[in-house]
Each structure stands twice: as C-alpha cells, then as structure tokens.
Amino acid sequence: MSRDRLVSSTIMISLSICAVLNRWVFIIVLLALTIGGLYEFFYLIKKKGIPIYSYTGIIFGIMIPLSIFFQFEPTKRWELLFIVLVLLLIFILQLNRRDNTNAIVGISTTLFGVLYVSWFFSFLIKIRFLIPGAGGIKLLGFILLVTKCGDMGALLIGSKIGKHPLLPRVSPNKTIEGSVGSFLFSALAAVLSRALLPAELNLSIIHVAFIGFFFGGIGQLGDMSESLIKRDCNVKDSGKLLPALGGVLDAIDSLLFSAPVFYFYMAQILIKNGP
C-alpha cells in the first residue's frame, strides 16, 4: 500500500469511527459524501453528452438525508411525495429548454442519480435511528464493518492470488478469488462483531455468519453496479476527490446496496421478535 493510500485510508477510517459515535459528525460526513457522490455521478453522465440537471439533482439529493435525519415528514409517505415533486420539477425545467434531444434520458438519469446515490445512502441514517440509543449506533457499526471488510477482502485476496476474471466486460480487475475473499471477510467480520446485534434477537453464530455472507454479496453487487456505470462512461475511477483512493462513489458503492437491504432486513426481524 502506497503512503498516500495509507494516509487517506487512515483519515477515512478515523472519520467513519467519529461519525458512528457522534450524530453531528455523522450527518456532516454523510452529507459530504452524498454531495461528492452526486457530483461525480452527474459529471460522468455529462461526459456522455446527456443533458442532465446536476445542480437540481444535488440540491434535492441533499434534502433527502436532511429530511430523514431531522425527521421532517409532513406526510406518512413523505419520501414518495418528495420523489414525485423532484420528477415534476425536472419536467418543468425540461419544458423550458429549447432543445428536446435526449429529454427522456436526461430526466430519467437525473432522477436515477438522486435515488441511487442520495436515497440509497440515506438508509444509513435510518439504520442509526432504527433502535433508540446505542442500539442503532451498533447496527450502523455492524453493517459498515461487514460491508467494508468485504471490500478489503476482495482487494487483499484478489491482488494476492486472483487469477480468474469474475466479469471482465464490467470490471477486468475483479477476480473470482477476490469475490470469495470478500464473502469470507464479510462473514468473519459479522461473527467477530456479533455483539453489535441486538441481544434480544438471540442469533446463532451460523445465522450471523450467513448475514455477513449475504450482505457481503450485496456489497459486491453494489461494487459491480458502480463498475458497470464507470465502464459505460469509459473511466477507471469515478473521480479524484479522495487522494489515492479514487472517487467518493468508489468508496461508498458497496454501501449503496447493502444499507437499504440491511435496514429492511433488520426492521423485519425486529418486528417479528418484538413484544
């Protein structure tokens, strides 16, 4: 590992720990990553010549996590209403444009960017507040450990013994060995951090290992999906906002898929095991 990469990784890990423990650091870091991720996504799409509404997308993308964090819900289905309002505004902006070329693609891609980056990433906030007090903080720490250890496992194992390409047309550097390493590291991380899960669930070690294995796979799917976007845009990294680590999307891609699925999974089993 290069010195720059080591320094950047240390800073990111330190910020992540502070964000998990402190709610205000948490929302600041999450907003910064959301803005960075949206900026990178829209920049990639612009390079393809698609007319998108990047500033509108970033503004509304910021409002989603803020509304969830401050529990701003004027209606029961506020998020769905919010998405509809965003779509209506984008249509209005498009009607004011002189050129209708790729209008459908531009509207769809702008909305997709908001949902893919901002809405999916904001599920980390939902996880943190799923259980009052320290319980939600532990859940957040658990999914972060499982997902990012999976990323580390894929990198370490893949770079050391990876020989067989996993899906070269999407990501030529990813290997089957790296994928297996990701599964194993995620399962091991889940077992070692079992104490972070609610004690009242009384989950067995096998169940916890399966959770790690499953969400490690979901994280890999998120990683591959972002690689597909980068491949379509003909770039190696989503950006250079994180020195020696690539872009923000490269850092959070696995969490964009694992966080929403983990939230719904934990919410469901907590309901079943509730009083």
QUIRAHU-V299388 format. One record per residue. N is the residue number from 1. RES is the residue in one letter. OMEGA is omega in radians with two decimals (NA if undefined). Layout:
n=N res=RES omega=OMEGA
n=N res=RES omega=OMEGA
//
This chain:
n=1 res=M omega=-3.13
n=2 res=S omega=-3.12
n=3 res=R omega=-3.13
n=4 res=D omega=3.14
n=5 res=R omega=3.12
n=6 res=L omega=3.14
n=7 res=V omega=-3.13
n=8 res=S omega=3.13
n=9 res=S omega=3.12
n=10 res=T omega=3.12
n=11 res=I omega=-3.13
n=12 res=M omega=3.13
n=13 res=I omega=3.13
n=14 res=S omega=3.10
n=15 res=L omega=-3.13
n=16 res=S omega=3.13
n=17 res=I omega=3.11
n=18 res=C omega=-3.12
n=19 res=A omega=3.12
n=20 res=V omega=-3.04
n=21 res=L omega=-3.08
n=22 res=N omega=-3.04
n=23 res=R omega=-3.12
n=24 res=W omega=3.02
n=25 res=V omega=3.14
n=26 res=F omega=-3.08
n=27 res=I omega=3.12
n=28 res=I omega=3.13
n=29 res=V omega=-3.13
n=30 res=L omega=3.10
n=31 res=L omega=3.14
n=32 res=A omega=3.14
n=33 res=L omega=3.10
n=34 res=T omega=3.12
n=35 res=I omega=3.13
n=36 res=G omega=3.13
n=37 res=G omega=3.11
n=38 res=L omega=3.13
n=39 res=Y omega=-3.13
n=40 res=E omega=-3.13
n=41 res=F omega=-3.11
n=42 res=F omega=3.09
n=43 res=Y omega=3.11
n=44 res=L omega=-3.12
n=45 res=I omega=3.11
n=46 res=K omega=3.14
n=47 res=K omega=3.10
n=48 res=K omega=3.11
n=49 res=G omega=3.14
n=50 res=I omega=-3.13
n=51 res=P omega=-3.12
n=52 res=I omega=-3.11
n=53 res=Y omega=-2.99
n=54 res=S omega=-3.12
n=55 res=Y omega=3.08
n=56 res=T omega=3.13
n=57 res=G omega=-3.13
n=58 res=I omega=-3.14
n=59 res=I omega=3.14
n=60 res=F omega=3.08
n=61 res=G omega=3.07
n=62 res=I omega=-3.07
n=63 res=M omega=-3.12
n=64 res=I omega=3.13
n=65 res=P omega=3.12
n=66 res=L omega=-3.14
n=67 res=S omega=3.12
n=68 res=I omega=-3.10
n=69 res=F omega=-3.11
n=70 res=F omega=3.08
n=71 res=Q omega=3.10
n=72 res=F omega=-3.08
n=73 res=E omega=3.14
n=74 res=P omega=3.07
n=75 res=T omega=-3.10
n=76 res=K omega=3.14
n=77 res=R omega=-3.04
n=78 res=W omega=-3.08
n=79 res=E omega=3.11
n=80 res=L omega=3.08
n=81 res=L omega=-3.14
n=82 res=F omega=3.14
n=83 res=I omega=3.11
n=84 res=V omega=3.13
n=85 res=L omega=3.10
n=86 res=V omega=-3.13
n=87 res=L omega=3.12
n=88 res=L omega=3.14
n=89 res=L omega=3.13
n=90 res=I omega=3.09
n=91 res=F omega=3.12
n=92 res=I omega=3.11
n=93 res=L omega=3.14
n=94 res=Q omega=3.13
n=95 res=L omega=3.13
n=96 res=N omega=3.13
n=97 res=R omega=3.12
n=98 res=R omega=-3.09
n=99 res=D omega=-3.14
n=100 res=N omega=-3.13
n=101 res=T omega=3.13
n=102 res=N omega=-3.11
n=103 res=A omega=-3.12
n=104 res=I omega=3.14
n=105 res=V omega=-3.13
n=106 res=G omega=3.13
n=107 res=I omega=-3.11
n=108 res=S omega=-3.09
n=109 res=T omega=3.11
n=110 res=T omega=3.13
n=111 res=L omega=3.12
n=112 res=F omega=3.14
n=113 res=G omega=3.12
n=114 res=V omega=-3.13
n=115 res=L omega=-3.06
n=116 res=Y omega=-3.08
n=117 res=V omega=-2.98
n=118 res=S omega=-3.07
n=119 res=W omega=3.14
n=120 res=F omega=-3.09
n=121 res=F omega=-3.11
n=122 res=S omega=3.08
n=123 res=F omega=3.02
n=124 res=L omega=3.08
n=125 res=I omega=3.13
n=126 res=K omega=3.12
n=127 res=I omega=-3.10
n=128 res=R omega=-3.11
n=129 res=F omega=-3.14
n=130 res=L omega=3.08
n=131 res=I omega=-3.13
n=132 res=P omega=3.05
n=133 res=G omega=-3.04
n=134 res=A omega=-3.12
n=135 res=G omega=3.13
n=136 res=G omega=3.10
n=137 res=I omega=3.12
n=138 res=K omega=3.10
n=139 res=L omega=3.11
n=140 res=L omega=3.11
n=141 res=G omega=-3.13
n=142 res=F omega=-3.08
n=143 res=I omega=3.07
n=144 res=L omega=3.13
n=145 res=L omega=-3.11
n=146 res=V omega=-3.08
n=147 res=T omega=-3.07
n=148 res=K omega=3.03
n=149 res=C omega=3.04
n=150 res=G omega=3.08
n=151 res=D omega=-3.14
n=152 res=M omega=3.12
n=153 res=G omega=3.12
n=154 res=A omega=-3.12
n=155 res=L omega=-3.07
n=156 res=L omega=-3.11
n=157 res=I omega=-3.13
n=158 res=G omega=-3.13
n=159 res=S omega=-3.10
n=160 res=K omega=-3.03
n=161 res=I omega=-3.11
n=162 res=G omega=3.14
n=163 res=K omega=-3.04
n=164 res=H omega=-3.12
n=165 res=P omega=3.14
n=166 res=L omega=3.12
n=167 res=L omega=-2.99
n=168 res=P omega=-3.13
n=169 res=R omega=3.11
n=170 res=V omega=-3.13
n=171 res=S omega=-3.05
n=172 res=P omega=-3.09
n=173 res=N omega=-3.13
n=174 res=K omega=-3.07
n=175 res=T omega=3.09
n=176 res=I omega=3.12
n=177 res=E omega=3.10
n=178 res=G omega=3.12
n=179 res=S omega=3.10
n=180 res=V omega=3.10
n=181 res=G omega=3.11
n=182 res=S omega=3.11
n=183 res=F omega=-3.08
n=184 res=L omega=3.14
n=185 res=F omega=3.13
n=186 res=S omega=3.13
n=187 res=A omega=3.12
n=188 res=L omega=3.12
n=189 res=A omega=3.13
n=190 res=A omega=-3.13
n=191 res=V omega=-3.11
n=192 res=L omega=-3.14
n=193 res=S omega=-3.13
n=194 res=R omega=-3.11
n=195 res=A omega=3.14
n=196 res=L omega=3.12
n=197 res=L omega=-3.11
n=198 res=P omega=-3.09
n=199 res=A omega=-3.09
n=200 res=E omega=3.10
n=201 res=L omega=3.09
n=202 res=N omega=-3.10
n=203 res=L omega=3.10
n=204 res=S omega=3.12
n=205 res=I omega=3.13
n=206 res=I omega=3.11
n=207 res=H omega=-3.14
n=208 res=V omega=3.10
n=209 res=A omega=3.10
n=210 res=F omega=3.10
n=211 res=I omega=3.12
n=212 res=G omega=3.14
n=213 res=F omega=-3.09
n=214 res=F omega=-3.09
n=215 res=F omega=2.96
n=216 res=G omega=3.09
n=217 res=G omega=3.09
n=218 res=I omega=3.09
n=219 res=G omega=3.09
n=220 res=Q omega=3.09
n=221 res=L omega=3.08
n=222 res=G omega=3.11
n=223 res=D omega=-3.13
n=224 res=M omega=3.14
n=225 res=S omega=3.10
n=226 res=E omega=3.08
n=227 res=S omega=3.10
n=228 res=L omega=3.11
n=229 res=I omega=3.14
n=230 res=K omega=3.12
n=231 res=R omega=3.11
n=232 res=D omega=3.14
n=233 res=C omega=3.07
n=234 res=N omega=3.07
n=235 res=V omega=3.13
n=236 res=K omega=3.11
n=237 res=D omega=-3.14
n=238 res=S omega=3.13
n=239 res=G omega=-3.13
n=240 res=K omega=-3.11
n=241 res=L omega=3.11
n=242 res=L omega=-3.08
n=243 res=P omega=3.08
n=244 res=A omega=3.14
n=245 res=L omega=-3.09
n=246 res=G omega=-3.09
n=247 res=G omega=3.12
n=248 res=V omega=3.13
n=249 res=L omega=3.09
n=250 res=D omega=-3.10
n=251 res=A omega=-3.03
n=252 res=I omega=-3.01
n=253 res=D omega=-3.12
n=254 res=S omega=3.14
n=255 res=L omega=-3.11
n=256 res=L omega=3.12
n=257 res=F omega=-3.06
n=258 res=S omega=-3.09
n=259 res=A omega=3.14
n=260 res=P omega=-3.11
n=261 res=V omega=3.13
n=262 res=F omega=3.13
n=263 res=Y omega=-3.10
n=264 res=F omega=3.12
n=265 res=Y omega=-3.12
n=266 res=M omega=3.12
n=267 res=A omega=-3.11
n=268 res=Q omega=-3.11
n=269 res=I omega=3.05
n=270 res=L omega=3.08
n=271 res=I omega=-3.10
n=272 res=K omega=-3.10
n=273 res=N omega=-3.12
n=274 res=G omega=-3.14
n=275 res=P omega=NA
//
